[in-house]
Amino acid sequence: MVKVQIKAEGLEQAMAFMNDVARNRGIKLRPLMARAGQILLASVMRNFEEEGRPRWKKWSPLTLKIYYGLAREKVESRYKRPATRAKHMRLEMAKIAVGKILSRTGDLKKSIHVGRVTNESVEIGSSLPYARIHQLGGVIRPKTKKALCVPMGGRFLMLKKATIPARPFLMVQEEDGQAIMRAVRAYILEGK
């Protein structure tokens, strides 16, 4: 599971205050943490829809090589004549360009879930092994061979390394913090 730990200044004092209030009133904070998890889960889904938030932190676009490879994969299996292939390559590349980044199969987005919920924390993440590299970015190098064998367009590319840009989908936005604070206020002060 990809884990993102968030530390903000003053958060420890706020948690201590919430725990004191909850203890004095006999309130369990676990339902509040579950509500915060749902708020954050909705925010992560919105990050996928908008391909990164806020506007100035949009995810890096796919490279032309990726567009070409994905289009070629579909076209070569369907069309045999070169003229027909060329026409459909342009159409497929345009379709792929319209698609959303990190959402080709939808598996990563579907794998995001609220994990463990306690009185003090909530975990949100994915159990997919490639979630971490998409969240943090990085370079993938071959472990035992001289090159990586990457399927692309019905063929295989031999690469010394593959650089994956960071496309952080597990992010807490400013409006999420405000929504969580409203939920805290409603839960502790009004019992909702």
Stockholm file with secondary structure:
# STOCKHOLM 1.0

chainA/1-192         MVKVQIKAEGLEQAMAFMNDVARNRGIKLRPLMARAGQILLASVMRNFEEEGRPRWKKWSPLTLKIYYGLAREKVESRYKRPATRAKHMRLEMAKIAVGKILSRTGDLKKSIHVGRVTNESVEIGSSLPYARIHQLGGVIRPKTKKALCVPMGGRFLMLKKATIPARPFLMVQEEDGQAIMRAVRAYILEGK
#=GR chainA/1-192 SS CCCCCCCCTTHHHHHHHHHHHHHHHTCCSHHHHHHHHHHHHHHHHHHHHHTSSSGGGCCCCCCHHHHHHHHHHHHHHHCCSHHHHHHHHHHHHHHHHHSCTTCSSSHHHHHCEEEEECSSCEEEECCCTTHHHHHHCEEECCSSSSSEEEEETTEEEEESCEEECCCCCSCCCHHHHHHHHHHHHHHHHHCC
#=GC SS_cons         CCCCCCCCTTHHHHHHHHHHHHHHHTCCSHHHHHHHHHHHHHHHHHHHHHTSSSGGGCCCCCCHHHHHHHHHHHHHHHCCSHHHHHHHHHHHHHHHHHSCTTCSSSHHHHHCEEEEECSSCEEEECCCTTHHHHHHCEEECCSSSSSEEEEETTEEEEESCEEECCCCCSCCCHHHHHHHHHHHHHHHHHCC
//
